[in-house]
Amino acid sequence: MKDSLVTIFGGGGFLGRQVAQALMARGARVRIAQRDLASAVKVKSLGALGQSQFVAADIRKPATVERAIAGSDVVVNLVGILAGDFDAFHHQGAANVAQAAAAANVRALVHVSAIGADADSPSAYGRSKAAGEAAVKEAFPGATIIRPSIIFGPQDQFLNRFADLIASMPVIPVISGATKFQPVYVGDVADAIVHAAERPDLHGGTVYEVAGPQILSMKEINGWIAKQIGRDKPIVDVPGGFASMLAMLPGGPITRDQLAMLGRDNVAAAGAPGLDALGVSATPMAAVADKWLVRYRRHGRFAGRVRA
C-alpha cells in the first residue's frame, strides 16, 4: 500500500479513524471524504506530515463522489446510518461510490455492509444494506464486501452505551434478551479492510462476514458488562409489547426499525469466510474492553481490575 492514495468515504468516524491509521502505518496516503469535515480532523494526527488530506463529499451527490475519487488507487466506503433515509445512503449512495470507482478505474473497492443484510429483512436497515451490496456488485464486480457484526471499541456506541445505562440504573433493562450477537473489535475490522484493499487479486468479488470469537445473547452481554464494571444488578427483560411502545416514542431509546433488527440474531453465517480468511485473528472483548470500561466503575481505575 506504500504511496497508494486511498479515499475513505466516512473516514472520520469510529471505524474510519482506525482504517485510516492502519493504512497510514503501511505507508499509504489517505483522503478522507466526509460530509462534515470538522468530524474528521482527528485523522491528521494519526499519520505523518502530508499523509492525509480531506475533501467534502456526500455519497448521495454523484458529482462530489467523483471529485473525491479522482486520482485514487483504492476506494473504501464505510458510510452507514442507524436512523433516517437508509436507501439514500446504503443503496443509492453505495451505487454512486461503486459507479464512480469503476469509472475512475481504481485498483480496489472495499464496501462495508453489515451482517443481516438481506432483501427479505424485517428491517429497512437490513433491506437497504442488501440493495447496496447488489448495486456495488453490479457496478464493480471485483469489489470486496465486508459484513461486520456489531463493532466494539473505545469510542463505540455499543459497550459504552450499555455500560453507561448499567451504571446509572437500579436494574438492567434488556430488550430482546435472547437475540445473539458476535461482537467484533474495531481494530480487527480495520485490519480486515486494509488486507482486502491490499490484495484485490485474492479478495476481490468475495463477501466476508467478520465477527468476534464469542457468540453472546443480549442478556449475556449486559451481564458481562455489569461484571466488568463492578455493578451487580438484577437484569430485567423488557416485555415485547412495552418495547414496541418505547419504539413509537419520538426520541425514544430504540426505533421501530432497530426493534425489528433485534428480531434476528446478528452472527456470521456458518461456513462464510471471515476474519481468518483475511489473515486477522479475532480479539475477545475481555482482552481489550477493560481499558475503556474502567471509567464506569464506582471508583474508576482505582477500583482495581475485575476478573473475567
Beta strands, then each sheet from edge to edge (+ up, - down):
strand 1: 5-9
strand 2: 29-34
strand 3: 52-56
strand 4: 74-77
strand 5: 108-112
strand 6: 144-148
strand 7: 151-152
strand 8: 172-174
strand 9: 180-181
strand 10: 184-185
strand 11: 207-210
strand 12: 216-217
strand 13: 235-237
sheet 1: 3+ 2+ 1+ 4+ 5+ 6+ 11+
sheet 2: 7+ 10+
sheet 3: 8+ 13+
sheet 4: 9+ 12-
end
